[in-house]
């Protein structure tokens, strides 16, 4: 069951959307942007260059710091190395904690689709990326859960365990903010 589903949308100003690749973070983040009227920052767009290479960690950290300095935002991406820094600045976290099979299906479904959250279009599901998704519950999820547990009394932590829960949460936010999608950033 999701925590804090009754969170008033008016108190959501700085929101992290985290979880395994393929869980639907970017889809949820776009829905949040539309429901809340908050600017959306994709960590993948900060980290990746259009040619598939990455910026340096120092450049990524500078770009992330600039985003975190904003008063209102949604930040989409897991990037465990910087999770603590983002937790320090956010007021809410939405953790998409979906099964591996759902994440693999999500990653496969976006192949060949143009995406605003990635500077290139994927033409195949990379086997190494699929393995990364398979290892997420063992290698990263425990660290994510521990970090969220450490912040639970200071931040709103919303855990969604299915696409249906995510859709229901977005529907509640839209109902609470019927005009928000007209004030897009």
N, C-alpha and C positions, 0 to 999 in steps of 0.2 A: 504494500500500500504506500502511496506517496505521502511524504511529510509536507505539512504546511500548504496544502492545496487551497486553504482558505485565505492565503496571503492576499491582502488588498493590493490590487495592481498599482494603486497610487504610491505605494511604498517601494516599488521596484524601480530603481534608478540606475543601478550598476549590477548587471546580471551576468554570471558565468554560465555557459552551457558546456558541459564536459561529458566524456564517455568514450567508448571505443570507436575507432573508425567504423563507419557504416551503420552506426546506431541511429542516425538521423539528427545529429546535432545541428547541421546547417539548415535542414528543413525546419526544425523547431525554432532555431534562431531567427529565421526569416518570418515565421509566424509570430514570434514575440515582437519583432521589429514592427510588424504591421499592427499588432494588437496594442502595443504600448507606445509606439511612436518614438522609439529610442534608436540612436545610431548603432549600426552593426559593424563590428570589427571581426574579420576572419583571421585567426592566427596563421592559417595556411597561406594567406595572401601576404602576410608579413614575412614569413619564413622562406617561401618558394619564389624563385624567379620564373618568368615565363618560359625559359628554356629547360626547366626542370631541375636546375641547380638551386642551391640555397644561398642566402646571405650569410655573413659571418654571425656567430653567436652574439658578438658585441653589437652588430647592427640590428639584429633581431631584438636584443634587450633594449636598445635605444628606442626602436619603434614601439615596442610593447610599453615602455615607460611613458611615451607620448600618449598612447591610447589610454593608459590607466589614469593619466592626469585629467582626462575629461570628466566632467561632472555627471554625465549620463551616458550609458553605453550598454551594449550586449557584446560580450566577447565569446566567440565560438572557437573551441579547440581544447584539446586535452593538454598537450605539451607539459608533461609532469614536472620537468625541471623548473618551470616558472609558476607552478600551481600555488605555492605558498605566497608568492608576491601578489598574485591575483586575488587570493583569498583575503589578504590584508586590506584590499581596496574595495571589494565588492560588498553589496548588501544582501545578495541572494545567489545561490548556486542551484542550477538544475542539472542533476546527474542522470543521464540516460544509461540505465543499468540493464541493458538488454542481453538476452542469450547470444552466444557466439553465432549460432545459425542465423539469427535475425540480422546480425551485423554483417556476416558474409553475404547474405542475400541483399542487404542494402548497398553494400559496396559493388556487387555485381550489377544491380539494377541501374546504377548511375553511369556505367560504361557507355561511352558514345554520346552522352548527354552534355550539352554546354552547361557550365556551372559558374555562378558568380563567386563561389568560395575557393576556387582553384584557378591559377593563371594558365592552365592548359586543359585540353580535353583528353580524358583517358580513352584509349582504344582497346584495352584489355585489362583484366584483373591480374596484376602482377603477382606471381606466386609468392614472392617474399612479403608483399603487402598482406596477402591472404594469411600467411603464417604469422605475421605480426598481429593480425586480428585474432587468430586462434590462441596466441600466447597472452593476449591482453588480460584475460581473467586471472591468469597465474602470475604474470610479471608486473602488471601495472595496477589492476583493480585493487589489490590489498593496500597499496600505497595511497591510492585515491580515497578509499574508504577510511583509512587511518587519518588522513588529512582532514576529511570532512568531519569525522568524529571529534577531532581536536577543536574544530571551529563551531561545532553544532550549537553551543550555547551563545555564540556571538553572531551567527549568520543564519539566515533562513536557508535550510537545506531541503530541496525538493527532489525526491528520488522517483523517477518514472521508470517502470519496468516493462513497458510495452508501448507500441505505437498507439494503441487504443487509449492508454493513460495519457500519452502526450497530446493526442487529439482532443481528449476531454478537457485537459488543462487549458489548452489554447482556446477552446470554445468558451470556457468560463471567463478567461481574460477578455475575449472579444465582447462577450455579453456585458462585462463590467465596464468596458471602454468602447462604446459604440462609435465614437467619433475619432478615436486615436488613429485609425488608418488614413484619415484625411490630413493628418499633420506629420506626414513622413519626413524624416530628417533629410 
